[in-house]
């Protein structure tokens, strides 16, 4: 009961306070700056690299019970088990992404530990030199079988990994043959039949959202869409979107301190989508179905339609109707009208 109450409070906070604080206008208690000041750009953190992000290699989750989490995503979101070595499970997210669920008993709940992207063009020496030229300290992480990558820390210490296309991105092109043989990986409920087709958005929190947006757009070629005054949505090539939230450096008031950049939730677009049907399927499985339209509109008529729920390891999972074709639905819903 206590955990469920905690989860509901987290979802309430995300739904009410997580979206753009300036969406209802400027010069308000939540958004005290004028439009011009709130949306004024900052100096780029460094020169553009010229790279582009072509796919997601993997998202790494650290959690206290990785098998329970993996079984949940398999049944609810249609992900496929690729491997399980007793310490972690690797799952395919459709044909476009992978997730690593790593056992971390010291964690109280699931956290996103790192994200690995595939970039082009790739030459390990050139990439390493470009990272160092931008004041970063790359740490190589190669498997000796063709996969090459570097880890760096973004401005708030989040573990960013960039790689060539010879990791899980390549493995996804082969058929999945792994089958779970442990009771701990047993399906927690009947499969929904949903397919996860899109990375609607990563929700990333930083002390200075403008700095973080500049970092990722200039390093990885992510395209800026709008700067609302408290957050900025970037398009990650044809992979998905990210919303970077946090303090505005143009605001003289002290910004909330974020010790480390965090992904507080991830929204995945699914098919088929039926607004009432998705809610019913979640509730039928004993899961929360907290409405999030990013506005005050009824979900049936809102420009952005989604539900938040909580995974077995306490992660805030968002499920939406967003696909590649309507990828800016949330951006258009939150962006303040002139």
VEXVO-699341 format. One line per field, with one value per residue (C-alpha): residue number from 1; residue in three letters; x, y, z. Coordinates in nm, 3 decimals. Example, Ala and Ser with C-alpha at 12.3 -4.5 7.8 and 13.67 -1.06 7.14 Angstrom:
! residues 2
i = 1 | 2
aa = ALA | SER
u = 1.230 | 1.367
v = -0.450 | -0.106
w = 0.780 | 0.714
//
This chain:
! residues 338
i = 1 | 2 | 3 | 4 | 5 | 6 | 7 | 8 | 9 | 10 | 11 | 12 | 13 | 14 | 15 | 16 | 17 | 18 | 19 | 20 | 21 | 22 | 23 | 24 | 25 | 26 | 27 | 28 | 29 | 30 | 31 | 32 | 33 | 34 | 35 | 36 | 37 | 38 | 39 | 40 | 41 | 42 | 43 | 44 | 45 | 46 | 47 | 48 | 49 | 50 | 51 | 52 | 53 | 54 | 55 | 56 | 57 | 58 | 59 | 60 | 61 | 62 | 63 | 64 | 65 | 66 | 67 | 68 | 69 | 70 | 71 | 72 | 73 | 74 | 75 | 76 | 77 | 78 | 79 | 80 | 81 | 82 | 83 | 84 | 85 | 86 | 87 | 88 | 89 | 90 | 91 | 92 | 93 | 94 | 95 | 96 | 97 | 98 | 99 | 100 | 101 | 102 | 103 | 104 | 105 | 106 | 107 | 108 | 109 | 110 | 111 | 112 | 113 | 114 | 115 | 116 | 117 | 118 | 119 | 120 | 121 | 122 | 123 | 124 | 125 | 126 | 127 | 128 | 129 | 130 | 131 | 132 | 133 | 134 | 135 | 136 | 137 | 138 | 139 | 140 | 141 | 142 | 143 | 144 | 145 | 146 | 147 | 148 | 149 | 150 | 151 | 152 | 153 | 154 | 155 | 156 | 157 | 158 | 159 | 160 | 161 | 162 | 163 | 164 | 165 | 166 | 167 | 168 | 169 | 170 | 171 | 172 | 173 | 174 | 175 | 176 | 177 | 178 | 179 | 180 | 181 | 182 | 183 | 184 | 185 | 186 | 187 | 188 | 189 | 190 | 191 | 192 | 193 | 194 | 195 | 196 | 197 | 198 | 199 | 200 | 201 | 202 | 203 | 204 | 205 | 206 | 207 | 208 | 209 | 210 | 211 | 212 | 213 | 214 | 215 | 216 | 217 | 218 | 219 | 220 | 221 | 222 | 223 | 224 | 225 | 226 | 227 | 228 | 229 | 230 | 231 | 232 | 233 | 234 | 235 | 236 | 237 | 238 | 239 | 240 | 241 | 242 | 243 | 244 | 245 | 246 | 247 | 248 | 249 | 250 | 251 | 252 | 253 | 254 | 255 | 256 | 257 | 258 | 259 | 260 | 261 | 262 | 263 | 264 | 265 | 266 | 267 | 268 | 269 | 270 | 271 | 272 | 273 | 274 | 275 | 276 | 277 | 278 | 279 | 280 | 281 | 282 | 283 | 284 | 285 | 286 | 287 | 288 | 289 | 290 | 291 | 292 | 293 | 294 | 295 | 296 | 297 | 298 | 299 | 300 | 301 | 302 | 303 | 304 | 305 | 306 | 307 | 308 | 309 | 310 | 311 | 312 | 313 | 314 | 315 | 316 | 317 | 318 | 319 | 320 | 321 | 322 | 323 | 324 | 325 | 326 | 327 | 328 | 329 | 330 | 331 | 332 | 333 | 334 | 335 | 336 | 337 | 338
aa = UNK | UNK | UNK | UNK | UNK | UNK | UNK | UNK | UNK | UNK | UNK | UNK | UNK | UNK | UNK | UNK | UNK | UNK | UNK | UNK | UNK | UNK | UNK | UNK | UNK | UNK | UNK | UNK | UNK | UNK | UNK | UNK | UNK | UNK | UNK | UNK | UNK | UNK | UNK | UNK | UNK | UNK | UNK | UNK | UNK | UNK | UNK | UNK | UNK | UNK | UNK | UNK | UNK | UNK | UNK | UNK | UNK | UNK | UNK | UNK | UNK | UNK | UNK | UNK | UNK | UNK | UNK | UNK | UNK | UNK | UNK | UNK | UNK | UNK | UNK | UNK | UNK | UNK | UNK | UNK | UNK | UNK | UNK | UNK | UNK | UNK | UNK | UNK | UNK | UNK | UNK | UNK | UNK | UNK | UNK | UNK | UNK | UNK | UNK | UNK | UNK | UNK | UNK | UNK | UNK | UNK | UNK | UNK | UNK | UNK | UNK | UNK | UNK | UNK | UNK | UNK | UNK | UNK | UNK | UNK | UNK | UNK | UNK | UNK | UNK | UNK | UNK | UNK | UNK | UNK | UNK | UNK | UNK | UNK | UNK | UNK | UNK | UNK | UNK | UNK | UNK | UNK | UNK | UNK | UNK | UNK | UNK | UNK | UNK | UNK | UNK | UNK | UNK | UNK | UNK | UNK | UNK | UNK | UNK | UNK | UNK | UNK | UNK | UNK | UNK | UNK | UNK | UNK | UNK | UNK | UNK | UNK | UNK | UNK | UNK | UNK | UNK | UNK | UNK | UNK | UNK | UNK | UNK | UNK | UNK | UNK | UNK | UNK | UNK | UNK | UNK | UNK | UNK | UNK | UNK | UNK | UNK | UNK | UNK | UNK | UNK | UNK | UNK | UNK | UNK | UNK | UNK | UNK | UNK | UNK | UNK | UNK | UNK | UNK | UNK | UNK | UNK | UNK | UNK | UNK | UNK | UNK | UNK | UNK | UNK | UNK | UNK | UNK | UNK | UNK | UNK | UNK | UNK | UNK | UNK | UNK | UNK | UNK | UNK | UNK | UNK | UNK | UNK | UNK | UNK | UNK | UNK | UNK | UNK | UNK | UNK | UNK | UNK | UNK | UNK | UNK | UNK | UNK | UNK | UNK | UNK | UNK | UNK | UNK | UNK | UNK | UNK | UNK | UNK | UNK | UNK | UNK | UNK | UNK | UNK | UNK | UNK | UNK | UNK | UNK | UNK | UNK | UNK | UNK | UNK | UNK | UNK | UNK | UNK | UNK | UNK | UNK | UNK | UNK | UNK | UNK | UNK | UNK | UNK | UNK | UNK | UNK | UNK | UNK | UNK | UNK | UNK | UNK | UNK | UNK | UNK | UNK | UNK | UNK | UNK | UNK | UNK | UNK | UNK | UNK | UNK | UNK | UNK | UNK | UNK | UNK | UNK | UNK | UNK | UNK | UNK | UNK | UNK | UNK | UNK | UNK | UNK | UNK
u = 0.000 | 0.282 | 0.463 | 0.144 | 0.081 | 0.439 | 0.397 | 0.075 | 0.242 | 0.529 | 0.288 | 0.088 | 0.402 | 0.513 | 0.171 | 0.109 | 0.459 | 0.664 | 0.545 | 0.648 | 0.603 | 0.554 | 0.283 | 0.012 | 0.197 | 0.490 | 0.507 | 0.325 | 0.423 | 0.539 | 0.708 | 0.805 | 1.021 | 0.908 | 0.896 | 1.205 | 1.414 | 1.280 | 1.349 | 1.673 | 1.946 | 2.274 | 2.619 | 2.682 | 2.886 | 3.116 | 3.130 | 2.907 | 3.071 | 2.900 | 2.783 | 2.429 | 2.255 | 2.127 | 1.984 | 1.956 | 2.193 | 2.059 | 1.922 | 2.072 | 1.849 | 1.988 | 1.727 | 1.681 | 1.499 | 1.588 | 1.396 | 1.068 | 1.114 | 1.201 | 0.897 | 0.678 | 0.798 | 0.772 | 0.409 | 0.297 | 0.502 | 0.574 | 0.953 | 1.150 | 1.406 | 1.741 | 1.957 | 1.968 | 2.301 | 2.183 | 2.311 | 2.125 | 1.871 | 1.886 | 1.556 | 1.474 | 1.241 | 1.081 | 1.345 | 1.465 | 1.612 | 1.737 | 1.718 | 1.961 | 1.812 | 2.106 | 2.076 | 2.162 | 2.039 | 2.178 | 1.922 | 1.589 | 1.416 | 1.485 | 1.705 | 1.835 | 2.208 | 2.330 | 2.220 | 2.421 | 2.362 | 2.500 | 2.649 | 2.781 | 3.037 | 3.244 | 3.619 | 3.737 | 4.048 | 3.864 | 3.574 | 3.808 | 4.000 | 3.677 | 3.558 | 3.885 | 3.885 | 3.551 | 3.688 | 3.544 | 3.727 | 3.634 | 3.668 | 3.676 | 3.442 | 3.499 | 3.418 | 3.700 | 3.445 | 3.380 | 3.182 | 3.354 | 3.234 | 3.328 | 3.172 | 3.169 | 2.985 | 2.744 | 2.742 | 2.549 | 2.748 | 2.509 | 2.679 | 2.655 | 2.789 | 2.839 | 2.923 | 2.945 | 2.668 | 2.820 | 2.666 | 2.307 | 2.198 | 2.357 | 2.237 | 1.875 | 1.900 | 1.923 | 1.627 | 1.556 | 1.601 | 1.631 | 1.357 | 1.324 | 1.331 | 1.315 | 0.999 | 1.126 | 1.083 | 0.731 | 0.477 | 0.308 | -0.015 | -0.158 | 0.022 | -0.146 | -0.058 | 0.085 | 0.395 | 0.637 | 0.698 | 0.847 | 1.061 | 0.808 | 1.042 | 1.303 | 1.236 | 1.574 | 1.629 | 1.926 | 2.013 | 2.058 | 1.836 | 1.969 | 2.327 | 2.223 | 2.025 | 2.324 | 2.552 | 2.340 | 2.244 | 2.606 | 2.762 | 2.510 | 2.331 | 1.994 | 1.754 | 1.600 | 1.224 | 1.123 | 1.255 | 0.951 | 1.130 | 1.166 | 1.233 | 1.348 | 1.243 | 1.501 | 1.452 | 1.702 | 1.726 | 1.466 | 1.506 | 1.278 | 1.263 | 1.396 | 1.256 | 1.530 | 1.391 | 1.547 | 1.653 | 1.674 | 2.012 | 1.841 | 1.638 | 1.819 | 1.642 | 1.849 | 1.778 | 1.698 | 2.022 | 2.043 | 2.340 | 2.335 | 2.137 | 1.850 | 1.593 | 1.286 | 1.058 | 1.042 | 0.741 | 0.701 | 0.456 | 0.256 | 0.021 | -0.260 | -0.385 | -0.735 | -0.770 | -1.019 | -0.892 | -0.536 | -0.663 | -0.884 | -0.596 | -0.373 | -0.637 | -0.733 | -0.376 | -0.389 | -0.176 | -0.215 | -0.342 | -0.274 | -0.383 | -0.126 | -0.227 | 0.022 | -0.275 | -0.614 | -0.791 | -0.987 | -0.775 | -1.028 | -0.981 | -0.631 | -0.347 | -0.130 | -0.266 | -0.084 | -0.098 | 0.162 | 0.199 | 0.457 | 0.678 | 0.754 | 1.082 | 0.923 | 1.006 | 0.766 | 0.665 | 0.462 | 0.261 | 0.141 | -0.016 | 0.280 | 0.456 | 0.711 | 0.435 | 0.301 | 0.622 | 0.573 | 0.230 | 0.363 | 0.579 | 0.279 | 0.061 | 0.305 | 0.436 | 0.273 | 0.045 | 0.140
v = 0.000 | 0.241 | 0.175 | 0.228 | 0.558 | 0.666 | 0.575 | 0.774 | 1.078 | 1.051 | 1.027 | 1.323 | 1.535 | 1.445 | 1.507 | 1.838 | 1.986 | 1.793 | 1.964 | 2.311 | 2.569 | 2.842 | 2.664 | 2.885 | 3.208 | 3.425 | 3.665 | 3.417 | 3.270 | 2.948 | 3.135 | 3.485 | 3.585 | 3.759 | 3.552 | 3.727 | 3.658 | 3.308 | 3.187 | 3.378 | 3.139 | 3.079 | 3.065 | 2.717 | 2.500 | 2.409 | 2.386 | 2.132 | 1.795 | 1.728 | 1.388 | 1.260 | 1.008 | 0.724 | 0.476 | 0.379 | 0.102 | 0.051 | 0.200 | 0.053 | 0.024 | -0.066 | -0.224 | -0.446 | -0.725 | -0.726 | -1.039 | -0.911 | -0.588 | -0.771 | -0.997 | -0.690 | -0.517 | -0.836 | -0.886 | -0.522 | -0.360 | -0.651 | -0.644 | -0.961 | -1.137 | -1.166 | -1.295 | -1.353 | -1.442 | -1.439 | -1.087 | -0.896 | -0.939 | -0.785 | -0.709 | -0.592 | -0.292 | -0.370 | -0.349 | -0.003 | -0.022 | -0.241 | -0.232 | -0.382 | -0.463 | -0.494 | -0.646 | -0.384 | -0.498 | -0.183 | 0.026 | 0.099 | 0.126 | 0.128 | 0.403 | 0.477 | 0.428 | 0.512 | 0.543 | 0.436 | 0.596 | 0.504 | 0.797 | 0.858 | 0.907 | 0.675 | 0.654 | 0.576 | 0.794 | 1.089 | 1.056 | 1.038 | 1.344 | 1.540 | 1.453 | 1.561 | 1.883 | 1.965 | 1.918 | 1.570 | 1.266 | 0.964 | 0.614 | 0.340 | 0.042 | -0.214 | -0.585 | -0.693 | -0.822 | -0.500 | -0.298 | 0.028 | 0.299 | 0.578 | 0.685 | 1.052 | 1.253 | 1.525 | 1.860 | 1.704 | 1.381 | 1.152 | 0.855 | 0.910 | 0.634 | 0.683 | 0.395 | 0.250 | 0.023 | -0.312 | -0.360 | -0.441 | -0.237 | -0.506 | -0.792 | -0.682 | -0.774 | -1.140 | -1.341 | -1.376 | -1.730 | -1.678 | -1.819 | -1.773 | -2.090 | -1.933 | -1.874 | -1.523 | -1.436 | -1.575 | -1.338 | -1.135 | -1.115 | -1.190 | -1.014 | -0.699 | -0.754 | -0.402 | -0.318 | -0.049 | 0.149 | 0.482 | 0.660 | 0.934 | 1.109 | 1.077 | 1.314 | 1.449 | 1.677 | 1.911 | 2.219 | 2.424 | 2.291 | 2.533 | 2.416 | 2.051 | 2.114 | 2.291 | 2.003 | 1.735 | 1.933 | 2.028 | 1.695 | 1.447 | 1.654 | 1.655 | 1.912 | 2.176 | 2.225 | 2.491 | 2.654 | 2.709 | 2.880 | 2.586 | 2.302 | 2.228 | 1.939 | 1.797 | 1.552 | 1.264 | 1.212 | 0.957 | 0.773 | 0.971 | 1.283 | 1.408 | 1.677 | 1.849 | 2.020 | 2.231 | 2.573 | 2.866 | 3.044 | 3.370 | 3.362 | 3.547 | 3.330 | 3.029 | 2.717 | 2.385 | 2.194 | 1.864 | 1.665 | 1.443 | 1.448 | 1.202 | 1.039 | 1.050 | 0.879 | 0.750 | 0.765 | 0.497 | 0.514 | 0.197 | 0.047 | -0.026 | 0.275 | 0.304 | 0.576 | 0.397 | 0.052 | 0.123 | 0.248 | -0.058 | -0.296 | -0.129 | -0.137 | -0.494 | -0.589 | -0.398 | -0.111 | 0.262 | 0.456 | 0.821 | 1.051 | 1.292 | 1.521 | 1.795 | 2.034 | 2.059 | 1.906 | 1.584 | 1.299 | 1.212 | 1.550 | 1.643 | 1.690 | 1.463 | 1.139 | 0.926 | 0.737 | 0.694 | 0.371 | 0.223 | -0.079 | -0.353 | -0.182 | 0.160 | 0.324 | 0.582 | 0.437 | 0.654 | 0.501 | 0.727 | 0.733 | 0.915 | 0.768 | 0.900 | 1.063 | 1.278 | 1.302 | 1.670 | 1.619 | 1.694 | 1.983 | 2.147 | 2.086 | 2.239 | 2.525 | 2.848 | 3.009 | 3.360
w = 0.000 | 0.092 | -0.238 | -0.437 | -0.260 | -0.333 | -0.700 | -0.725 | -0.569 | -0.818 | -1.108 | -0.977 | -0.950 | -1.302 | -1.452 | -1.280 | -1.259 | -1.514 | -1.829 | -1.943 | -1.673 | -1.934 | -2.131 | -1.975 | -2.044 | -1.941 | -1.649 | -1.427 | -1.088 | -1.255 | -1.541 | -1.419 | -1.716 | -2.033 | -2.350 | -2.487 | -2.177 | -2.113 | -2.465 | -2.531 | -2.650 | -2.473 | -2.623 | -2.771 | -2.535 | -2.824 | -3.202 | -3.379 | -3.436 | -3.767 | -3.641 | -3.669 | -3.447 | -3.662 | -3.410 | -3.046 | -2.949 | -2.597 | -2.276 | -1.959 | -1.654 | -1.311 | -1.084 | -0.781 | -0.969 | -1.336 | -1.430 | -1.290 | -1.485 | -1.807 | -1.780 | -1.730 | -2.047 | -2.249 | -2.151 | -2.152 | -2.428 | -2.660 | -2.612 | -2.697 | -2.479 | -2.655 | -2.371 | -1.996 | -1.834 | -1.475 | -1.413 | -1.679 | -1.956 | -2.302 | -2.472 | -2.823 | -2.843 | -3.175 | -3.445 | -3.348 | -2.997 | -2.714 | -2.335 | -2.086 | -1.746 | -1.507 | -1.162 | -0.898 | -0.556 | -0.396 | -0.585 | -0.420 | -0.759 | -1.130 | -1.271 | -1.619 | -1.582 | -1.932 | -2.295 | -2.599 | -2.940 | -3.280 | -3.468 | -3.818 | -3.952 | -3.733 | -3.705 | -3.354 | -3.366 | -3.519 | -3.274 | -2.974 | -3.091 | -3.144 | -2.794 | -2.634 | -2.836 | -2.671 | -2.322 | -2.271 | -2.135 | -2.350 | -2.207 | -2.469 | -2.439 | -2.714 | -2.738 | -2.971 | -3.221 | -3.410 | -3.158 | -3.070 | -2.837 | -2.598 | -2.271 | -2.176 | -1.916 | -2.016 | -1.826 | -1.537 | -1.519 | -1.705 | -1.873 | -2.247 | -2.472 | -2.845 | -3.075 | -3.420 | -3.546 | -3.444 | -3.102 | -3.019 | -3.319 | -3.536 | -3.315 | -3.361 | -3.726 | -3.628 | -3.503 | -3.131 | -3.004 | -2.626 | -2.407 | -2.036 | -1.832 | -1.486 | -1.281 | -1.208 | -1.576 | -1.596 | -1.748 | -1.472 | -1.673 | -2.015 | -2.303 | -2.432 | -2.796 | -2.816 | -3.019 | -2.908 | -3.225 | -3.121 | -2.864 | -2.790 | -2.549 | -2.283 | -1.994 | -1.885 | -1.586 | -1.563 | -1.359 | -1.677 | -1.953 | -2.215 | -2.158 | -2.181 | -2.500 | -2.655 | -2.555 | -2.722 | -3.030 | -3.103 | -3.014 | -3.153 | -3.416 | -3.239 | -3.384 | -3.161 | -3.193 | -2.940 | -2.625 | -2.409 | -2.120 | -1.883 | -2.124 | -2.475 | -2.697 | -2.934 | -3.219 | -3.210 | -3.583 | -3.687 | -3.357 | -3.127 | -2.911 | -2.579 | -2.350 | -2.150 | -1.842 | -1.568 | -1.453 | -1.692 | -1.676 | -1.781 | -1.461 | -1.177 | -0.919 | -0.804 | -1.008 | -0.840 | -0.802 | -0.986 | -0.862 | -1.170 | -1.490 | -1.462 | -1.687 | -1.463 | -1.712 | -2.067 | -2.297 | -2.562 | -2.848 | -2.901 | -3.158 | -3.177 | -2.983 | -2.847 | -2.584 | -2.363 | -2.456 | -2.340 | -2.006 | -1.967 | -2.048 | -1.788 | -1.519 | -1.600 | -1.511 | -1.183 | -1.314 | -1.273 | -1.574 | -1.492 | -1.775 | -1.916 | -2.201 | -2.099 | -2.105 | -1.936 | -2.236 | -2.208 | -2.335 | -2.605 | -2.775 | -2.659 | -2.908 | -2.694 | -2.545 | -2.291 | -1.963 | -1.690 | -1.500 | -1.262 | -1.335 | -1.078 | -0.991 | -0.948 | -1.282 | -1.423 | -1.761 | -1.998 | -2.283 | -2.563 | -2.903 | -3.059 | -3.361 | -3.607 | -3.810 | -3.524 | -3.324 | -3.234 | -3.079 | -2.731 | -2.847 | -3.012 | -2.707 | -2.457 | -2.671 | -2.551 | -2.805 | -2.924
//
